Amino acid sequence: MLGAHDDGLVAFDLAMSLTLLPELQALERIIELGAGHLASRVVCEVRMPLGGTCPIHVITLGNPAREVPAVGYFGGVHGLERIGSGVVLAYLQSLVMRLQWDSTLHRQLESVRLVFMPIVNPGGMALGTRANPQGVDLMRNAPVQAQEPVPFLVGGQRLSAGLPWYRGKKDQPMEIENQAVCEVVTSELLNRDFSLSVDCHSGFGSSDRIWFPFAHKRAPITHLAEMHALKNIFVDSNSHHRYTIEPQSQQYLAHGDLWDYLYLQSCTQAQRVFLPLTLEMGSWLWVKKNPRQLFSRHGIFNPLIEHRQQRVLRQHQLLLDFLSRAACGHHLWLPGAETRAQQHAQALQDWY
């Protein structure tokens, strides 16, 4: 039993977590606004840097039936890249507000399941670090070993948690945040015939990129034809887009990529298709427009000027909404037996 003093400490710890994480405050407001339209649960509680714990929420909308496709939206995996959480939260809030008047959206949600984890690494966000409070980079922590040499440090290292891109100790379980992502992906996405996901990051290059597996080897994925078909319908529908769509291996290889791990898990289930994407927002462009951001650790990964931040939050909503619509109509664009070989050959020519 908790005494009054203990209750006070718990309340204080929660208040401190909320103060450190305005994104958590925003998420809880969205959950309140969406009552009756969405479901929310806490996947796990993680230790916060100043003591106490913080919940990792998963929010779901739409049809829970396993027969319908699903899309997962993830953000905040790297604590420094707060704009990733911001993009996911902006899209979730837009949906919640539209549900108050948009009958077309109500009909769409009868045909799809939408799953949101906007704040995967609250401890890292509170600290302002890429890694979680244990110093582990969650995108280098999965049990996947690169099959070719990786860039020093950047590709994942086990030398020290005091250095960036630390993978964690060998043969240890994945960090609790990654276990939470795996639980949600397994229970909400991988048990369906078709699913998509997008994980929102920032920091690589001066252009926005959409990456797909593999990161641990240069070989193409099993569902390369399906990924190429998804790219084609996006390009055909959005002729003025500014994304570079490519396998991550074209840029660098890495150990322990979480989406490689989950994609490989999905491939053990015959006839099911899971297409995980990573949105890598090019933060160098923000630095170029405002060079003073170089002197801020947050400024290297996030747009600091208000109007620029609002523009970034707006411009990616089209992509996130496209994914929900693509999932709804997947039977119309997925390559069939008669076109799959041709689509695969075209993908090899374009990407490999």
Sequence and secondary structure as in RCSB ss.txt:
>XXXX:A:sequence
MLGAHDDGLVAFDLAMSLTLLPELQALERIIELGAGHLASRVVCEVRMPLGGTCPIHVITLGNPAREVPAVGYFG
GVHGLERIGSGVVLAYLQSLVMRLQWDSTLHRQLESVRLVFMPIVNPGGMALGTRANPQGVDLMRNAPVQAQEPV
PFLVGGQRLSAGLPWYRGKKDQPMEIENQAVCEVVTSELLNRDFSLSVDCHSGFGSSDRIWFPFAHKRAPITHLA
EMHALKNIFVDSNSHHRYTIEPQSQQYLAHGDLWDYLYLQSCTQAQRVFLPLTLEMGSWLWVKKNPRQLFSRHGI
FNPLIEHRQQRVLRQHQLLLDFLSRAACGHHLWLPGAETRAQQHAQALQDWY
>XXXX:A:secstr
   HHHHHHHHHHHHHHHHH HHHHHHHHHHHHTBTTBEEEEEEEEE TTSSEEEEEEEEEE   TTS EEEEEE
 SSTT HHHHHHHHHHHHHHHHHTTT HHHHHHTTS EEEEE  S HHHHHHT SS TTS  GGG SS   SS  
 TTTT B S TTSTTB  STT    HHHHHHHHHHHHHTTTSSEEEEEEEEE SSSSEEEEES SS SS  TTHH
HHHHHHHHHHHH TT  EEEEEGGGT   S  HHHHHHHHHTTSTT EEEEEEEEE THHHHHH GGGGGSTGGG
TS  SHHHHHHHHHHTHHHHHHHHHHHHTHHHHS  TTTHHHHHHHHHHHH 
